[in-house]
């Protein structure tokens, strides 16, 4: 294990408080926590790509960042219109 | 490099705690925007220190750029949806008679 894999593992700890918000808070607050989960996942994938020394793995966080953004916009639009 | 990574992880975890501990959605959005603006650049800096300029770092730069540019747009859209849920549809207020 190197510093980047340890950082990726440490970033995963951020899912615990965000998961509590997703489960317990109202929908729009859960959406904020879900967007934060996307940021954490993107950074975690970036750290794992460097930790494993595989250049191909760096394509995954690019896609994750883009899809997280699109998904958040869709959810925000849906919640704003129908709640 | 280790210091940059440590600070980045600490900032991200602090933002997660902030999202969890704040009481309303607008306060939570402050921490969400901080998590897209501070932590990714520190991780990118650690990556640049270790690897220099390579194809991997260019992918990482693209990832951080997407997060940095798209983050405020997402925060704005979420805040707009929250405002619409809390206060109703925004519209033009009737003009006051002078």
N, CA and C atoms of all chains as a GROMACS GRO file, in nm:
protein
  543
    1UNK      N    1   0.084  -0.120   0.000
    1UNK     CA    2   0.000   0.000   0.000
    1UNK      C    3   0.088   0.125   0.000
    2UNK      N    4   0.048   0.223  -0.078
    2UNK     CA    5   0.120   0.350  -0.078
    2UNK      C    6   0.026   0.461  -0.028
    3UNK      N    7   0.074   0.585  -0.036
    3UNK     CA    8  -0.002   0.697   0.022
    3UNK      C    9  -0.135   0.717  -0.049
    4UNK      N   10  -0.138   0.692  -0.180
    4UNK     CA   11  -0.261   0.718  -0.253
    4UNK      C   12  -0.369   0.614  -0.222
    5UNK      N   13  -0.331   0.489  -0.206
    5UNK     CA   14  -0.432   0.389  -0.169
    5UNK      C   15  -0.483   0.412  -0.027
    6UNK      N   16  -0.393   0.455   0.062
    6UNK     CA   17  -0.437   0.488   0.198
    6UNK      C   18  -0.532   0.607   0.196
    7UNK      N   19  -0.501   0.707   0.111
    7UNK     CA   20  -0.590   0.824   0.100
    7UNK      C   21  -0.727   0.782   0.045
    8UNK      N   22  -0.727   0.689  -0.052
    8UNK     CA   23  -0.855   0.641  -0.107
    8UNK      C   24  -0.936   0.571   0.000
    9UNK      N   25  -0.870   0.490   0.081
    9UNK     CA   26  -0.941   0.421   0.190
    9UNK      C   27  -0.995   0.522   0.292
   10UNK      N   28  -0.914   0.624   0.322
   10UNK     CA   29  -0.959   0.725   0.419
   10UNK      C   30  -1.077   0.805   0.365
   11UNK      N   31  -1.075   0.830   0.233
   11UNK     CA   32  -1.188   0.904   0.175
   11UNK      C   33  -1.319   0.826   0.186
   12UNK      N   34  -1.310   0.694   0.186
   12UNK     CA   35  -1.431   0.613   0.196
   12UNK      C   36  -1.504   0.635   0.328
   13UNK      N   37  -1.430   0.680   0.431
   13UNK     CA   38  -1.494   0.706   0.561
   13UNK      C   39  -1.597   0.818   0.551
   14UNK      N   40  -1.583   0.903   0.449
   14UNK     CA   41  -1.679   1.011   0.434
   14UNK      C   42  -1.819   0.963   0.397
   15UNK      N   43  -1.829   0.838   0.350
   15UNK     CA   44  -1.961   0.787   0.315
   15UNK      C   45  -2.050   0.767   0.436
   16UNK      N   46  -1.991   0.748   0.553
   16UNK     CA   47  -2.072   0.718   0.673
   16UNK      C   48  -2.165   0.833   0.710
   17UNK      N   49  -2.113   0.956   0.733
   17UNK     CA   50  -2.207   1.065   0.764
   17UNK      C   51  -2.300   1.099   0.648
   18UNK      N   52  -2.247   1.087   0.525
   18UNK     CA   53  -2.333   1.118   0.410
   18UNK      C   54  -2.444   1.015   0.396
   19UNK      N   55  -2.414   0.890   0.425
   19UNK     CA   56  -2.518   0.786   0.419
   19UNK      C   57  -2.627   0.810   0.522
   20UNK      N   58  -2.588   0.858   0.638
   20UNK     CA   59  -2.689   0.889   0.741
   20UNK      C   60  -2.782   0.999   0.692
   21UNK      N   61  -2.724   1.101   0.628
   21UNK     CA   62  -2.807   1.211   0.576
   21UNK      C   63  -2.900   1.159   0.466
   22UNK      N   64  -2.846   1.074   0.377
   22UNK     CA   65  -2.929   1.020   0.269
   22UNK      C   66  -3.047   0.943   0.325
   23UNK      N   67  -3.024   0.869   0.433
   23UNK     CA   68  -3.130   0.785   0.486
   23UNK      C   69  -3.228   0.861   0.574
   24UNK      N   70  -3.181   0.965   0.646
   24UNK     CA   71  -3.264   1.025   0.750
   24UNK      C   72  -3.324   1.160   0.712
   25UNK      N   73  -3.259   1.237   0.628
   25UNK     CA   74  -3.303   1.374   0.603
   25UNK      C   75  -3.410   1.376   0.493
   26UNK      N   76  -3.464   1.495   0.468
   26UNK     CA   77  -3.566   1.506   0.361
   26UNK      C   78  -3.497   1.498   0.225
   27UNK      N   79  -3.578   1.494   0.121
   27UNK     CA   80  -3.526   1.455  -0.010
   27UNK      C   81  -3.421   1.552  -0.064
   28UNK      N   82  -3.445   1.681  -0.050
   28UNK     CA   83  -3.350   1.777  -0.109
   28UNK      C   84  -3.218   1.776  -0.031
   29UNK      N   85  -3.224   1.752   0.100
   29UNK     CA   86  -3.100   1.738   0.178
   29UNK      C   87  -3.027   1.610   0.139
   30UNK      N   88  -3.103   1.504   0.114
   30UNK     CA   89  -3.041   1.380   0.070
   30UNK      C   90  -2.974   1.396  -0.065
   31UNK      N   91  -3.032   1.482  -0.150
   31UNK     CA   92  -2.969   1.507  -0.280
   31UNK      C   93  -2.833   1.574  -0.263
   32UNK      N   94  -2.823   1.668  -0.170
   32UNK     CA   95  -2.694   1.733  -0.144
   32UNK      C   96  -2.591   1.629  -0.098
   33UNK      N   97  -2.635   1.540  -0.008
   33UNK     CA   98  -2.543   1.436   0.039
   33UNK      C   99  -2.504   1.342  -0.074
   34UNK      N  100  -2.599   1.313  -0.163
   34UNK     CA  101  -2.569   1.226  -0.277
   34UNK      C  102  -2.467   1.290  -0.371
   35UNK      N  103  -2.480   1.422  -0.392
   35UNK     CA  104  -2.381   1.491  -0.475
   35UNK      C  105  -2.243   1.489  -0.410
   36UNK      N  106  -2.240   1.504  -0.278
   36UNK     CA  107  -2.111   1.495  -0.208
   36UNK      C  108  -2.053   1.354  -0.219
   37UNK      N  109  -2.140   1.253  -0.218
   37UNK     CA  110  -2.093   1.115  -0.238
   37UNK      C  111  -2.028   1.101  -0.376
   38UNK      N  112  -2.083   1.166  -0.476
   38UNK     CA  113  -2.025   1.160  -0.609
   38UNK      C  114  -1.886   1.221  -0.614
   39UNK      N  115  -1.868   1.334  -0.544
   39UNK     CA  116  -1.735   1.397  -0.539
   39UNK      C  117  -1.636   1.304  -0.470
   40UNK      N  118  -1.679   1.244  -0.359
   40UNK     CA  119  -1.590   1.154  -0.286
   40UNK      C  120  -1.553   1.034  -0.373
   41UNK      N  121  -1.651   0.980  -0.444
   41UNK     CA  122  -1.625   0.864  -0.530
   41UNK      C  123  -1.525   0.900  -0.641
   42UNK      N  124  -1.542   1.019  -0.700
   42UNK     CA  125  -1.451   1.062  -0.806
   42UNK      C  126  -1.308   1.074  -0.754
   43UNK      N  127  -1.292   1.138  -0.640
   43UNK     CA  128  -1.157   1.155  -0.584
   43UNK      C  129  -1.097   1.022  -0.542
   44UNK      N  130  -1.182   0.934  -0.489
   44UNK     CA  131  -1.136   0.802  -0.448
   44UNK      C  132  -1.085   0.723  -0.570
   45UNK      N  133  -1.158   0.729  -0.680
   45UNK     CA  134  -1.115   0.659  -0.800
   45UNK      C  135  -0.984   0.717  -0.855
   46UNK      N  136  -0.969   0.850  -0.843
   46UNK     CA  137  -0.845   0.912  -0.889
   46UNK      C  138  -0.727   0.865  -0.804
   47UNK      N  139  -0.747   0.858  -0.674
   47UNK     CA  140  -0.640   0.811  -0.586
   47UNK      C  141  -0.608   0.664  -0.612
   48UNK      N  142  -0.710   0.584  -0.638
   48UNK     CA  143  -0.686   0.442  -0.665
   48UNK      C  144  -0.610   0.423  -0.796
   49UNK      N  145  -0.644   0.505  -0.897
   49UNK     CA  146  -0.572   0.496  -1.023
   49UNK      C  147  -0.424   0.523  -1.007
   50UNK      N  148  -0.390   0.624  -0.928
   50UNK     CA  149  -0.249   0.653  -0.903
   50UNK      C  150  -0.187   0.549  -0.811
   51UNK      N  151  -0.266   0.501  -0.715
   51UNK     CA  152  -0.212   0.402  -0.622
   51UNK      C  153  -0.176   0.271  -0.689
   52UNK      N  154  -0.252   0.233  -0.792
   52UNK     CA  155  -0.224   0.108  -0.863
   52UNK      C  156  -0.131   0.126  -0.982
   53UNK      N  157  -0.093   0.251  -1.013
   53UNK     CA  158  -0.002   0.282  -1.124
   53UNK      C  159  -0.056   0.232  -1.258
   54UNK      N  160  -0.184   0.249  -1.280
   54UNK     CA  161  -0.242   0.208  -1.407
   54UNK      C  162  -0.302   0.332  -1.474
   55UNK      N  163  -0.248   0.367  -1.590
   55UNK     CA  164  -0.296   0.486  -1.659
   55UNK      C  165  -0.440   0.474  -1.707
   56UNK      N  166  -0.482   0.351  -1.739
   56UNK     CA  167  -0.617   0.330  -1.790
   56UNK      C  168  -0.720   0.366  -1.683
   57UNK      N  169  -0.686   0.345  -1.558
   57UNK     CA  170  -0.781   0.370  -1.451
   57UNK      C  171  -0.816   0.518  -1.438
   58UNK      N  172  -0.737   0.606  -1.498
   58UNK     CA  173  -0.765   0.750  -1.484
   58UNK      C  174  -0.879   0.796  -1.572
   59UNK      N  175  -0.924   0.710  -1.664
   59UNK     CA  176  -1.042   0.746  -1.743
   59UNK      C  177  -1.170   0.735  -1.660
   60UNK      N  178  -1.168   0.649  -1.560
   60UNK     CA  179  -1.290   0.625  -1.483
   60UNK      C  180  -1.334   0.748  -1.403
   61UNK      N  181  -1.244   0.818  -1.332
   61UNK     CA  182  -1.292   0.937  -1.260
   61UNK      C  183  -1.341   1.049  -1.351
   62UNK      N  184  -1.289   1.057  -1.473
   62UNK     CA  185  -1.341   1.159  -1.566
   62UNK      C  186  -1.488   1.132  -1.596
   63UNK      N  187  -1.518   1.006  -1.626
   63UNK     CA  188  -1.658   0.968  -1.653
   63UNK      C  189  -1.743   0.982  -1.527
   64UNK      N  190  -1.686   0.945  -1.413
   64UNK     CA  191  -1.762   0.956  -1.288
   64UNK      C  192  -1.798   1.100  -1.257
   65UNK      N  193  -1.704   1.192  -1.279
   65UNK     CA  194  -1.731   1.334  -1.253
   65UNK      C  195  -1.843   1.385  -1.344
   66UNK      N  196  -1.836   1.347  -1.472
   66UNK     CA  197  -1.938   1.395  -1.567
   66UNK      C  198  -2.076   1.336  -1.536
   67UNK      N  199  -2.082   1.205  -1.510
   67UNK     CA  200  -2.212   1.142  -1.485
   67UNK      C  201  -2.271   1.186  -1.351
   68UNK      N  202  -2.185   1.208  -1.253
   68UNK     CA  203  -2.235   1.259  -1.124
   68UNK      C  204  -2.300   1.395  -1.142
   69UNK      N  205  -2.237   1.478  -1.224
   69UNK     CA  206  -2.291   1.612  -1.247
   69UNK      C  207  -2.427   1.605  -1.318
   70UNK      N  208  -2.433   1.522  -1.423
   70UNK     CA  209  -2.559   1.511  -1.497
   70UNK      C  210  -2.668   1.453  -1.409
   71UNK      N  211  -2.634   1.350  -1.331
   71UNK     CA  212  -2.734   1.291  -1.242
   71UNK      C  213  -2.784   1.388  -1.137
   72UNK      N  214  -2.694   1.468  -1.082
   72UNK     CA  215  -2.736   1.568  -0.984
   72UNK      C  216  -2.828   1.671  -1.043
   73UNK      N  217  -2.798   1.714  -1.166
   73UNK     CA  218  -2.886   1.812  -1.231
   73UNK      C  219  -3.024   1.755  -1.256
   74UNK      N  220  -3.029   1.628  -1.299
   74UNK     CA  221  -3.159   1.565  -1.326
   74UNK      C  222  -3.240   1.553  -1.197
   75UNK      N  223  -3.174   1.509  -1.090
   75UNK     CA  224  -3.243   1.496  -0.962
   75UNK      C  225  -3.292   1.631  -0.912
   76UNK      N  226  -3.208   1.735  -0.924
   76UNK     CA  227  -3.247   1.868  -0.877
   76UNK      C  228  -3.368   1.919  -0.956
   77UNK      N  229  -3.365   1.898  -1.086
   77UNK     CA  230  -3.477   1.941  -1.169
   77UNK      C  231  -3.605   1.867  -1.131
   78UNK      N  232  -3.591   1.736  -1.110
   78UNK     CA  233  -3.708   1.655  -1.074
   78UNK      C  234  -3.765   1.695  -0.939
   79UNK      N  235  -3.678   1.709  -0.840
   79UNK     CA  236  -3.726   1.743  -0.706
   79UNK      C  237  -3.786   1.883  -0.703
   80UNK      N  238  -3.725   1.977  -0.776
   80UNK     CA  239  -3.778   2.112  -0.777
   80UNK      C  240  -3.913   2.122  -0.845
   81UNK      N  241  -3.937   2.034  -0.939
   81UNK     CA  242  -4.062   2.045  -1.014
   81UNK      C  243  -4.176   1.966  -0.949
   82UNK      N  244  -4.146   1.850  -0.893
   82UNK     CA  245  -4.253   1.761  -0.850
   82UNK      C  246  -4.270   1.749  -0.700
   83UNK      N  247  -4.189   1.817  -0.619
   83UNK     CA  248  -4.210   1.810  -0.474
   83UNK      C  249  -4.275   1.937  -0.425
   84UNK      N  250   0.427   1.556  -0.077
   84UNK     CA  251   0.317   1.484  -0.140
   84UNK      C  252   0.223   1.426  -0.035
   85UNK      N  253   0.282   1.363   0.069
   85UNK     CA  254   0.198   1.305   0.174
   85UNK      C  255   0.120   1.412   0.248
   86UNK      N  256   0.184   1.528   0.266
   86UNK     CA  257   0.115   1.637   0.337
   86UNK      C  258  -0.004   1.685   0.255
   87UNK      N  259   0.018   1.700   0.124
   87UNK     CA  260  -0.092   1.745   0.036
   87UNK      C  261  -0.207   1.645   0.039
   88UNK      N  262  -0.173   1.516   0.032
   88UNK     CA  263  -0.279   1.414   0.037
   88UNK      C  264  -0.352   1.415   0.171
   89UNK      N  265  -0.276   1.430   0.278
   89UNK     CA  266  -0.338   1.432   0.411
   89UNK      C  267  -0.431   1.550   0.428
   90UNK      N  268  -0.387   1.667   0.382
   90UNK     CA  269  -0.473   1.785   0.393
   90UNK      C  270  -0.598   1.768   0.305
   91UNK      N  271  -0.580   1.710   0.186
   91UNK     CA  272  -0.696   1.690   0.097
   91UNK      C  273  -0.798   1.596   0.160
   92UNK      N  274  -0.750   1.487   0.217
   92UNK     CA  275  -0.843   1.393   0.280
   92UNK      C  276  -0.912   1.459   0.400
   93UNK      N  277  -0.834   1.535   0.478
   93UNK     CA  278  -0.893   1.602   0.595
   93UNK      C  279  -1.000   1.702   0.552
   94UNK      N  280  -0.972   1.778   0.446
   94UNK     CA  281  -1.071   1.876   0.397
   94UNK      C  282  -1.197   1.805   0.349
   95UNK      N  283  -1.179   1.697   0.275
   95UNK     CA  284  -1.297   1.626   0.224
   95UNK      C  285  -1.380   1.566   0.338
   96UNK      N  286  -1.313   1.508   0.436
   96UNK     CA  287  -1.387   1.451   0.549
   96UNK      C  288  -1.457   1.560   0.629
   97UNK      N  289  -1.391   1.676   0.640
   97UNK     CA  290  -1.454   1.789   0.710
   97UNK      C  291  -1.579   1.835   0.634
   98UNK      N  292  -1.570   1.837   0.502
   98UNK     CA  293  -1.688   1.876   0.423
   98UNK      C  294  -1.800   1.775   0.440
   99UNK      N  295  -1.765   1.646   0.446
   99UNK     CA  296  -1.868   1.543   0.467
   99UNK      C  297  -1.935   1.563   0.603
  100UNK      N  298  -1.854   1.590   0.704
  100UNK     CA  299  -1.911   1.615   0.836
  100UNK      C  300  -1.998   1.740   0.835
  101UNK      N  301  -1.955   1.843   0.762
  101UNK     CA  302  -2.034   1.964   0.753
  101UNK      C  303  -2.169   1.940   0.687
  102UNK      N  304  -2.168   1.860   0.579
  102UNK     CA  305  -2.295   1.827   0.514
  102UNK      C  306  -2.385   1.752   0.610
  103UNK      N  307  -2.327   1.666   0.692
  103UNK     CA  308  -2.408   1.585   0.783
  103UNK      C  309  -2.460   1.666   0.902
  104UNK      N  310  -2.381   1.761   0.949
  104UNK     CA  311  -2.416   1.827   1.074
  104UNK      C  312  -2.499   1.953   1.057
  105UNK      N  313  -2.498   2.013   0.939
  105UNK     CA  314  -2.574   2.137   0.921
  105UNK      C  315  -2.724   2.107   0.926
  106UNK      N  316  -2.801   2.211   0.957
  106UNK     CA  317  -2.943   2.188   0.983
  106UNK      C  318  -3.032   2.213   0.861
  107UNK      N  319  -2.991   2.296   0.769
  107UNK     CA  320  -3.077   2.316   0.651
  107UNK      C  321  -2.996   2.300   0.522
  108UNK      N  322  -3.069   2.293   0.413
  108UNK     CA  323  -3.007   2.255   0.286
  108UNK      C  324  -2.910   2.362   0.236
  109UNK      N  325  -2.937   2.488   0.266
  109UNK     CA  326  -2.850   2.595   0.216
  109UNK      C  327  -2.715   2.592   0.285
  110UNK      N  328  -2.714   2.561   0.414
  110UNK     CA  329  -2.586   2.545   0.484
  110UNK      C  330  -2.510   2.423   0.433
  111UNK      N  331  -2.582   2.317   0.404
  111UNK     CA  332  -2.515   2.197   0.352
  111UNK      C  333  -2.450   2.226   0.216
  112UNK      N  334  -2.512   2.311   0.136
  112UNK     CA  335  -2.458   2.340   0.003
  112UNK      C  336  -2.324   2.413   0.011
  113UNK      N  337  -2.304   2.491   0.117
  113UNK     CA  338  -2.173   2.556   0.134
  113UNK      C  339  -2.061   2.453   0.144
  114UNK      N  340  -2.087   2.349   0.221
  114UNK     CA  341  -1.984   2.246   0.237
  114UNK      C  342  -1.967   2.164   0.111
  115UNK      N  343  -2.076   2.144   0.037
  115UNK     CA  344  -2.064   2.072  -0.090
  115UNK      C  345  -1.976   2.148  -0.188
  116UNK      N  346  -1.996   2.280  -0.196
  116UNK     CA  347  -1.915   2.357  -0.290
  116UNK      C  348  -1.769   2.361  -0.247
  117UNK      N  349  -1.744   2.360  -0.116
  117UNK     CA  350  -1.605   2.355  -0.070
  117UNK      C  351  -1.540   2.223  -0.106
  118UNK      N  352  -1.618   2.115  -0.104
  118UNK     CA  353  -1.559   1.985  -0.136
  118UNK      C  354  -1.523   1.973  -0.283
  119UNK      N  355  -1.588   2.051  -0.371
  119UNK     CA  356  -1.551   2.046  -0.512
  119UNK      C  357  -1.442   2.147  -0.548
  120UNK      N  358  -1.410   2.238  -0.456
  120UNK     CA  359  -1.315   2.345  -0.491
  120UNK      C  360  -1.179   2.330  -0.426
  121UNK      N  361  -1.170   2.267  -0.311
  121UNK     CA  362  -1.044   2.264  -0.237
  121UNK      C  363  -0.974   2.129  -0.249
  122UNK      N  364  -1.045   2.024  -0.209
  122UNK     CA  365  -0.984   1.892  -0.204
  122UNK      C  366  -0.930   1.840  -0.337
  123UNK      N  367  -1.006   1.852  -0.447
  123UNK     CA  368  -0.954   1.801  -0.574
  123UNK      C  369  -0.822   1.866  -0.618
  124UNK      N  370  -0.806   1.996  -0.592
  124UNK     CA  371  -0.682   2.062  -0.632
  124UNK      C  372  -0.563   2.014  -0.550
  125UNK      N  373  -0.587   1.983  -0.422
  125UNK     CA  374  -0.478   1.932  -0.340
  125UNK      C  375  -0.436   1.793  -0.386
  126UNK      N  376  -0.534   1.709  -0.420
  126UNK     CA  377  -0.499   1.576  -0.471
  126UNK      C  378  -0.428   1.587  -0.605
  127UNK      N  379  -0.473   1.680  -0.689
  127UNK     CA  380  -0.405   1.702  -0.818
  127UNK      C  381  -0.262   1.750  -0.796
  128UNK      N  382  -0.242   1.838  -0.697
  128UNK     CA  383  -0.107   1.885  -0.668
  128UNK      C  384  -0.018   1.769  -0.622
  129UNK      N  385  -0.072   1.682  -0.538
  129UNK     CA  386   0.006   1.565  -0.493
  129UNK      C  387   0.041   1.475  -0.611
  130UNK      N  388  -0.054   1.462  -0.704
  130UNK     CA  389  -0.030   1.379  -0.823
  130UNK      C  390   0.077   1.440  -0.912
  131UNK      N  391   0.072   1.573  -0.926
  131UNK     CA  392   0.173   1.641  -1.009
  131UNK      C  393   0.310   1.632  -0.947
  132UNK      N  394   0.317   1.640  -0.814
  132UNK     CA  395   0.446   1.628  -0.747
  132UNK      C  396   0.504   1.489  -0.770
  133UNK      N  397   0.420   1.388  -0.768
  133UNK     CA  398   0.470   1.252  -0.781
  133UNK      C  399   0.500   1.213  -0.924
  134UNK      N  400   0.410   1.249  -1.017
  134UNK     CA  401   0.422   1.198  -1.154
  134UNK      C  402   0.480   1.299  -1.253
  135UNK      N  403   0.466   1.428  -1.223
  135UNK     CA  404   0.500   1.527  -1.324
  135UNK      C  405   0.391   1.532  -1.430
  136UNK      N  406   0.425   1.584  -1.548
  136UNK     CA  407   0.326   1.591  -1.655
  136UNK      C  408   0.328   1.462  -1.736
  137UNK      N  409   0.218   1.390  -1.735
  137UNK     CA  410   0.206   1.267  -1.812
  137UNK      C  411   0.060   1.254  -1.856
  138UNK      N  412   0.029   1.147  -1.926
  138UNK     CA  413  -0.110   1.128  -1.971
  138UNK      C  414  -0.202   1.109  -1.851
  139UNK      N  415  -0.152   1.047  -1.746
  139UNK     CA  416  -0.234   1.028  -1.627
  139UNK      C  417  -0.269   1.161  -1.562
  140UNK      N  418  -0.171   1.248  -1.555
  140UNK     CA  419  -0.199   1.377  -1.490
  140UNK      C  420  -0.290   1.464  -1.577
  141UNK      N  421  -0.283   1.446  -1.709
  141UNK     CA  422  -0.377   1.520  -1.794
  141UNK      C  423  -0.520   1.474  -1.770
  142UNK      N  424  -0.538   1.343  -1.753
  142UNK     CA  425  -0.671   1.294  -1.718
  142UNK      C  426  -0.716   1.348  -1.583
  143UNK      N  427  -0.623   1.354  -1.488
  143UNK     CA  428  -0.657   1.406  -1.356
  143UNK      C  429  -0.692   1.555  -1.364
  144UNK      N  430  -0.618   1.628  -1.448
  144UNK     CA  431  -0.650   1.771  -1.466
  144UNK      C  432  -0.791   1.787  -1.524
  145UNK      N  433  -0.826   1.700  -1.619
  145UNK     CA  434  -0.961   1.706  -1.677
  145UNK      C  435  -1.066   1.676  -1.570
  146UNK      N  436  -1.038   1.578  -1.486
  146UNK     CA  437  -1.134   1.544  -1.380
  146UNK      C  438  -1.155   1.661  -1.284
  147UNK      N  439  -1.044   1.720  -1.241
  147UNK     CA  440  -1.054   1.831  -1.146
  147UNK      C  441  -1.120   1.952  -1.212
  148UNK      N  442  -1.092   1.973  -1.340
  148UNK     CA  443  -1.156   2.085  -1.410
  148UNK      C  444  -1.307   2.065  -1.418
  149UNK      N  445  -1.349   1.941  -1.447
  149UNK     CA  446  -1.494   1.914  -1.450
  149UNK      C  447  -1.557   1.941  -1.314
  150UNK      N  448  -1.491   1.892  -1.209
  150UNK     CA  449  -1.545   1.913  -1.074
  150UNK      C  450  -1.552   2.061  -1.041
  151UNK      N  451  -1.447   2.135  -1.077
  151UNK     CA  452  -1.440   2.276  -1.038
  151UNK      C  453  -1.539   2.361  -1.117
  152UNK      N  454  -1.557   2.331  -1.244
  152UNK     CA  455  -1.649   2.411  -1.326
  152UNK      C  456  -1.794   2.369  -1.304
  153UNK      N  457  -1.816   2.238  -1.296
  153UNK     CA  458  -1.954   2.189  -1.286
  153UNK      C  459  -2.009   2.198  -1.145
  154UNK      N  460  -1.923   2.202  -1.045
  154UNK     CA  461  -1.970   2.205  -0.906
  154UNK      C  462  -2.060   2.323  -0.875
  155UNK      N  463  -2.019   2.447  -0.905
  155UNK     CA  464  -2.107   2.561  -0.877
  155UNK      C  465  -2.239   2.557  -0.954
  156UNK      N  466  -2.236   2.501  -1.075
  156UNK     CA  467  -2.362   2.489  -1.150
  156UNK      C  468  -2.457   2.395  -1.079
  157UNK      N  469  -2.402   2.285  -1.030
  157UNK     CA  470  -2.485   2.188  -0.958
  157UNK      C  471  -2.537   2.246  -0.827
  158UNK      N  472  -2.451   2.318  -0.757
  158UNK     CA  473  -2.494   2.382  -0.631
  158UNK      C  474  -2.606   2.482  -0.658
  159UNK      N  475  -2.591   2.560  -0.766
  159UNK     CA  476  -2.694   2.658  -0.800
  159UNK      C  477  -2.826   2.590  -0.834
  160UNK      N  478  -2.820   2.483  -0.912
  160UNK     CA  479  -2.944   2.412  -0.950
  160UNK      C  480  -3.010   2.352  -0.827
  161UNK      N  481  -2.930   2.297  -0.736
  161UNK     CA  482  -2.987   2.238  -0.616
  161UNK      C  483  -3.048   2.345  -0.526
  162UNK      N  484  -2.981   2.458  -0.513
  162UNK     CA  485  -3.035   2.567  -0.430
  162UNK      C  486  -3.164   2.622  -0.491
  163UNK      N  487  -3.167   2.627  -0.622
  163UNK     CA  488  -3.289   2.673  -0.689
  163UNK      C  489  -3.405   2.578  -0.664
  164UNK      N  490  -3.376   2.447  -0.670
  164UNK     CA  491  -3.481   2.348  -0.643
  164UNK      C  492  -3.526   2.357  -0.497
  165UNK      N  493  -3.431   2.377  -0.407
  165UNK     CA  494  -3.467   2.387  -0.265
  165UNK      C  495  -3.553   2.511  -0.239
  166UNK      N  496  -3.518   2.620  -0.306
  166UNK     CA  497  -3.597   2.742  -0.289
  166UNK      C  498  -3.738   2.722  -0.341
  167UNK      N  499  -3.747   2.652  -0.452
  167UNK     CA  500  -3.879   2.626  -0.510
  167UNK      C  501  -3.963   2.536  -0.419
  168UNK      N  502  -3.899   2.440  -0.354
  168UNK     CA  503  -3.970   2.352  -0.261
  168UNK      C  504  -4.013   2.430  -0.137
  169UNK      N  505  -3.924   2.515  -0.086
  169UNK     CA  506  -3.953   2.585   0.040
  169UNK      C  507  -4.048   2.702   0.022
  170UNK      N  508  -4.033   2.778  -0.086
  170UNK     CA  509  -4.107   2.904  -0.098
  170UNK      C  510  -4.200   2.909  -0.219
  171UNK      N  511  -4.211   2.800  -0.293
  171UNK     CA  512  -4.297   2.801  -0.410
  171UNK      C  513  -4.224   2.850  -0.534
  172UNK      N  514  -4.298   2.850  -0.643
  172UNK     CA  515  -4.238   2.886  -0.771
  172UNK      C  516  -4.204   3.034  -0.775
  173UNK      N  517  -4.081   3.068  -0.812
  173UNK     CA  518  -4.047   3.210  -0.820
  173UNK      C  519  -4.118   3.275  -0.938
  174UNK      N  520  -4.172   3.393  -0.913
  174UNK     CA  521  -4.241   3.462  -1.019
  174UNK      C  522  -4.220   3.612  -1.006
  175UNK      N  523  -4.283   3.685  -1.095
  175UNK     CA  524  -4.272   3.830  -1.091
  175UNK      C  525  -4.369   3.884  -0.987
  176UNK      N  526  -4.317   3.963  -0.895
  176UNK     CA  527  -4.405   4.020  -0.793
  176UNK      C  528  -4.489   4.133  -0.854
  177UNK      N  529  -4.612   4.148  -0.805
  177UNK     CA  530  -4.693   4.260  -0.857
  177UNK      C  531  -4.630   4.394  -0.817
  178UNK      N  532  -4.638   4.484  -0.912
  178UNK     CA  533  -4.576   4.614  -0.890
  178UNK      C  534  -4.659   4.697  -0.793
  179UNK      N  535  -4.589   4.761  -0.700
  179UNK     CA  536  -4.661   4.842  -0.602
  179UNK      C  537  -4.706   4.974  -0.666
  180UNK      N  538  -4.823   5.013  -0.628
  180UNK     CA  539  -4.873   5.142  -0.678
  180UNK      C  540  -4.807   5.255  -0.600
  181UNK      N  541  -4.760   5.354  -0.671
  181UNK     CA  542  -4.695   5.468  -0.605
  181UNK      C  543  -4.799   5.570  -0.562
   0.00000   0.00000   0.00000
